[in-house]
Amino acid sequence: MKKKNVINLIRYYAEKNDPAFREEAYEIARDFDASGDFQLSEYIMALMSSANAFVPQMHEDQMTFFRKIAPSHDSLPLPTPIEKDVIGIINAIQRNMGINKFLFQGAPGTGKTESVRQIARILERDLFCVNFDTIIDSKLGQTQKNIVTLFDKINHFTCPENTIVLFEKMDIMGQVQPAMLKGLDNLKEQITIIATTNHFKHFDKALSHRFDLIVDFNRYTQEDLQEIAESILNNFLDDLKIAGRNPRLFRKILGLNKKLPSPADLRKIIKADVTFSEATIECDYLKNIYKSFVGSAPDDLHKLQTQGFTVREIEILSGISKSQVSRILNGDGQTKNAFKEHQKCHSLNATNLLFHKPKKKINLAEVYRKAEEEIVWR
């Protein structure tokens, strides 16, 4: 630390120039770090971080290019390789060593934005997402000016060490603007930026080289997706207080689908299937899940048997008792016909319930009374 650093600190404090005061303090911390006094450097960093914990990041008039995003408190199951990368990013941010620009790339629904929200929660940081609709302008040269203004606002955040800036779907800008490259190059070390893209193949190489780490979110195996689906299902069953669980049958159903959808789509499908199920019927949600992942209703008992389901599992999926299932599968023609009639009647009853008015109930006592009156009259 030099004399000018002390003078600058006193001057900035007297002028109430908080951003300049903090920047000078960080400069002193970096100087101590470079000279090998790591403990004092970390102590200064910790003081600056705790001192700004309750200071608002920006005022309303500064929110033109941003929208604040709430951190996520939902569980986020990730494959081990991606999870390790995310943990590594958290460690890098906490160490304040200038590794502060990260790019998440992968197909839609693979957990890129959700991971950013989880990082913000774990680090207890405010998360601001750049609103590109306000950045991109059809006027010649205006987009460049907006980008310059954007980075100026980012570099003048009140508490940069308590902030994460998300550039979601960064490829939406199309052609890379020189101002974007310059802004990333001149970004303050205390600012953490995480960008996401769904189209990394078309991502500008000059832009990708500005990031310290690129995390690939396309590393889900079929086994990973099955484990994630099971975790999602258990969470929804817990939320709705549904006791019936049959993880073995659930995994069998998923195994019939050779290419499971993305984690985001899995969440949507399973949520709908559980929500629309009948809570009073044991594992009724599994019928809906079978239909969603196989593409047909579980009403063909022989097909279910061919797919490897046991008699008990077929009973759960079809709603037919084990004894009837056994007789049908063993070739009892009379039971088969009865089962077909049962299905036909069930279908007609459902149709009547939906599209027809219910028929009036016949009062037999009234019928007998009228018949007796007619006989007496005659």
Secondary structure, DSSP 8 states (H G I E B T S, - for coil): --HHHHHHHHHHHHTT-HHHHHHHHHHHHHHHHHTT-HHHHHHHHHHHHHHTTTS-S--GGGGGGEEEE----S-----HHHHHHHHHHHHHHHHTSS--EEEEE-STTSSHHHHHHHHHHHHT-EEEEE-HHHH--SSTTHHHHHHHHHHHHHHT-S-GGGEEEEETTGGGG-S--HHHHHHHHT--TT-EEEEEES-GGGS-HHHHTT-SEEEE-----HHHHHHHHHHHHHHHHHHTT-----HHHHHHHHHT-SS---HHHHHHHHHHHHHTS-TTSTTTHHHHHHHHHHSS-S--HHHHHHTT--HHHHHHHH---HHHHHHHHTT-HHHHHHHHHHHHHHHHHHHHHHHS-------HHHHHHHHHHHHHH-
